[in-house]
């Protein structure tokens, strides 16, 4: 092999090594810091007022306690968090914004409360309303949506949208409802 061929071969090998390092380092950082999905749920709902009246309207004043759990070793940043309550696919409260916050520690849990109010919110399906009135309770859905970013070393990940749907059976009137609430999170 000539001297020129040896020099070209060394350059190719050096290029392959540098290229491999440039690809492997970010991949290793991602694998080490790959975050798990956070656990977001409702643990308690204080019902001040929940009345289902005719003709097909709902009055409500509900204080759900929302639990945010960080299973990661990374900092998690929550932004633009909104909460609302719905019945039979119809919103029965106005959308309420929860203050932004971050979780710095592994297995850190933050609880926050929202005050959801709705007056004379129209809902449909008269037969379901009659059935719920006879039962003395109704199935409510709480929707929590927002933006989430993970801290990765000294930077932040891109914004991930999340939506949490929690379903609860709520009695009419005034009460405290402890979980378990059936919650599902999409990210």
N, C-alpha and C positions, 0 to 999 in steps of 0.2 A: 504494500500500500504506500502510496506516495505521501509526501509531507503535506501537500494540499488536501488530500482526501482525509488524512488524519485530523487536520485542523477543522475541516468542514464537519466531520463526524463528532468532534468534541463540542462544536457550536450547537449541533442538533441535539446532542445529549443534554447540554446545559439548558437549552430552550425548553426541552421536555421536562426537566427537573423544576425549573422556575414556574412553568405553566402548571405543573402538578401541585406545587406549593400554593400558588395563588388560588387554585380551585379547592384544595383540601382544607386550608385554614378556615375560610368562611363556612364550609360544610361542617367541620368539627365544632366551630362556635355555635352553629345552628343546632347541631345534635345535642350538645351539652346544655344549651339554654332553651331547647324546645319546650314551650310552655304547655301545660295542661289547661283544659277549659275550666274557668272559674265556676264555683257553685253559687248560684243565686237562687234564693227561695224566699217565701213569705213564712214567717214563723208564728205570727200572731196577727189577728185583726180585731180591733176594737170597733164595734158597730155602735155608733151613737143613734143612728136612725136608718131604718131600712123598711120602707113601706111600699107595697105593691097595691096600686089603686086602679079603679076603673075610671075612665076608659084607657086602659093599657099604659099607665104611666108609673114611674118609679121615683120616689124621693129617697135620697141616700146621703149619709155622712159616715164615712168609714176611714179608720186609721190603720192601714196595714204596716206591720214592721217587716222591713226587708233586710235579709241577711246576705252579705257578700263575703264569701270565703275564698281565700287565696291558697291553693294547694302548691304553688310554685315557690321557688327560691328567688324569683325575679320580682321586681316592683311592678305593680299593676296600677294603671292610671284609668280611672273611670270619668267620663265626661258626658255632658248632654243626656242625662238620665231622666226619662219621663215615665210616669206611672198613670194608669187609668183603670177603671173598673167597667166591666160590660156584663150584660145579661141578655141571653138569647141572641147574641151577635150584635147587639146594639149598645153603644156607650151609654152608661148611666152616670158618669161623672165627667168633669172636665179633666183634661190632661194636666198633671202637676209635675213640675220639674224638681228633681232632687239635687242638692248641691254636689258639685264635682268633688272627688277625693282620690287619694291614692293609698295603696297598701304596700308598705315597705318590707314586710317580713313574711317568711314562710309560715303558713298556717295561721295567718292573721285573719280575724273576723271583724267586720264592721257591720253595725246595725244602724239603719236609718228609718225614719218614719215619714209617711206622706199623709196628707189630709185630703181625701177625695170626697168631693161634694157634688151632688146633682139634684136639681129641683125640677120636678115634673118632666123628667126625661121620658120620651115616648118610646115604648117597646112594642113589638108586634106579637103575633101568635096568641090569640085569645084563649085557645084550648090549653096551651101550656101555662098561661097565667092562672087559669082556673085550677089546674092540677096543683100548681105551687101554692096557691092560696089554701086549698084543702089540706095540703101536707104541712103548712106552717113554716116552710123553708124554701129557699131557692138556690139554684146553682149559679154562682158568680165566677167570672173569669177576671183575673188581674193580669194586665199586660205591662211588662217593664221593658223598656227599650233604651238603648244608649250606645255610646262609643267606648271602646276599650283599646288600650295600648299596653304592651309589655315593655319593661325596661330591659335592654340587652346590653350588658357591660356598661358603656357610658352613653348609649344612645337609646332611642325608643323605636319600637316597631311601627309599622304602618297602622293606620286606624282600622279596627275590626268592629263592625256593627254587631250588636247582640240583641236578641229578643227573648224574653222569658214569659211563658204563659203558665199561670197558676190557676188551678180550678179549686173552688171551695164550696161546700154546702153551708149556706148562711141562714140562720133563723131570722124571722122578721122581728122588728122591734129593736131593743138595745141589748147588746151582749158582748162577751169576749169569746172569740173563737180561736182556740189553739189548733195548730196543725194536727195531723200532717196535711199539708196542702200538696196536691199533685202538681208538680212544676216540671216543665221541660224547657231547656235552653238551646237556642240555635245561635251559632256564631258564624 
